[in-house]
Amino acid sequence: MPAARRPVCEPPRPPSAPSERAPAGATDCHFHIFGPSDKYPLSPGRSYDPVTADIDAYLAMADVLGLQRMVVVQASIYGTDNACTLDAVAAFGRERARAVVVVDDSLGDGDLRALDRRGVRGVRFNAVSGNGTPLDQLETVAGRVAPLDWHVQLFAHGAQLPELEQRLLRLPVPVVIDHMGQVSPARGPDGPEAQALFRLLGSGRCWVKLCAYRSSLAGPPYADMAPLGRALIAAAPERCLWGSDWPHTHLEGRAMPDDGRLLDLLGEWAPDPAQRRRILVENPAALYGF
């Protein structure tokens, strides 16, 4: 995208303390690290310009919430150059950090094994922000990473889920759906997008990340996402994950989320402490190998 048309992201806001800190071993399953820009050049094909969101800033937020484990997700601004993501995992420490990267079908098996040793556990396809691996490589890449026991992570528009459903179910790897499938609350849990998501979860091979604010039409405190959030947890509590999505990129015209309140939102959807522990601790440990 031409530089003149790229939106510039706002910095994340300091988090409020959550009503209840996350339990020991809690995992943030989705966030990004950006910068410094002189070390990690931005991809010319990016659709937005980020602010610097470095490791120290992330750890300050995580400490307020009580998050102890982390999954760094490759963002579209870096394309298939995973250096920033991988270096962040190394800095956090392999005992508590994993990565989801963006690769295409040009990487050799040795390259993929090297990524595995550096903590990679999944590959991301981004059909929303673009600047990544196209969906026509979905089957090829999934087949390549299957021997490593990785998963495919998909960021797609809700309207794409019904048409992608059967392709995803045929993949030889588990599938993780970003951001609650980007299902609009206007359609609700009974709409075709949500029903496709429920069928994917019902297959036993798919997971979903509970991150409400991107699909909300109402804005904070995102009450319009509660019916879908509660329904997803009720349908498959053993395959629900939670991610902050810090530093909350590409939010033109919308309020910057408060990460403490986002964790509180999970508590409202899953008021049982054992259920919250499952989502925050046990499910990530099973998927990412903590």
Buried (B, 14 or more C-beta within 10 A) or exposed (E): BEEEEBBEBBEBBEBBEBEEBBBEBBBBBBBBBBBEEEEBEBBEEBBBBBBEBBBEBBBEBBEBBBBBBBBBBBBBBBBBBBEBBBBBBEBBEEEBBBBBBBBBEEBEEEEBEEBBEBBBBBBBBBBBBEBBBEBEBBBEBBEBBBEBEBBBBBBBBBBBBBEBBEEBEEBEBBBBBBBBBBBBBEBBBEBEBBBBBBBBBEBEBBBBBBBBBBBBEEEBBBBBBBBBBBBBBEBBBEBBBBBBBBBBBBBEEBEBBBBBBBBBBBBBBBEEEEBBBBBBBBBBEEBBEB
